């Protein structure tokens, strides 16, 4: 908790070689500047006391300074709320902070590290960061759990790091404060310093295992990215989609790998992640191998249709380099949503189709199938032939649904080549204030 946090030790874990320069140290908030993960970065540290208007004004001032100098900001959250004695001054200060966070969003990376209590307006600020990291034992909430429980709304684990991860707010949960700081340094090092800087580059080693059909999402990603480079985000949310920052051939990328079926949480997670990558021109590599969106009216009502539309719009709107690896099934709406890419690579053996092959042949060859001795067996045979002749990797290239093919073992080399082709990509949008995707 806040009283046990050692600022000096934790910032020493965050900054390279433990070296930083203090900027201001009065009040409940202090700031520092140094290098973390090889990147110049500012930090804001809350010492656990209640925040006054002057404390919040210092946070706003640092965000402005960071935007002017093009450096990321990492805020360590732990505060006993606002100073109620200041009344509306505290409220208006929090509103200014929220406005400042929104103003520099997409200009410089913002990372929130929640180490202690973070509630109300502070929780709003932390959740608005590009990446939110929590230490186990920290608390993040709008409504204090004990207040909800007193009103009969008692939820086990409310306000915990695990609950924030399950809700898709905490991107990473670390075992303790020191590890949370180390994770923040790793994330900062992988992100560009600002929206005008190029992607970070690193020394690398090729992965030990080769890509092949049928791998679980995490293993599929590991077979494509550089060994030991992946930092998974949102592991506790939308578990049928894997999202991670990693490097491929030494260049920082965002990786999205689909699982068996995609629910509304999965698509929301992928949209959020791709939006982050696009804001800072981090190339996105998407691996598509899925049965599709969950065929469920309940999931539609829970937001499935809205989130699928959001996912489709997010990919289509992104101007960063986008590579799509069609590694398995990419049928109908899933192809439309996820294959909005600059280069699409079809892996031999994949199935790219507007409709499931079995459903397609049941329409195209209905009379022939009805006349067969065994409709299920005939349908299965016809669907296999249809998938091979009409939905194959080669057919996808011929139809313009993909740009190139590769063997599964050559998937990493194909992705590396595609990223190299797109290294000098330049794109501009039509003049507009902003799009109106289904948020």
Secondary structure, DSSP 4 states (H G I P E B T S, - for coil): -GGG--HHHHHHHHSGGG-EEEEE-STTEEEEEEEETTEEEEEEEE-SSPBPHHHHHHHHHHHHHHHHHT-EEEEEE----B-GGGTHHHHHHHHHHHHHHHHHTTTS-EEEEE-SEEETHHHHHHHTSSEEEEETT-EEESS-HHHHHHTT---TTTTSHHHHHHTT--SEEESSHHHHHHHHHHHHHHS-SSTTSPPPB------SSPP-TT--HHHHHHTTSPTT--EEE-TTSSTTEEEEEEEETTEEEEEEEE-SEE-HHHHHHHHHHHHHHHHTT-EEEEEE--SEE---HHHIIIIIHHHHHHHHHHHHH--S-EEEEE-SEEETHHHHHH---SEEEEETT-EEESS-HHHHHHHHTHHHHHTSS-HHHHHHHHHHHHHHHHSSHHHHHHHTS-SEEE-GGGHHHHHHHHHHHGGG----PPS-S------
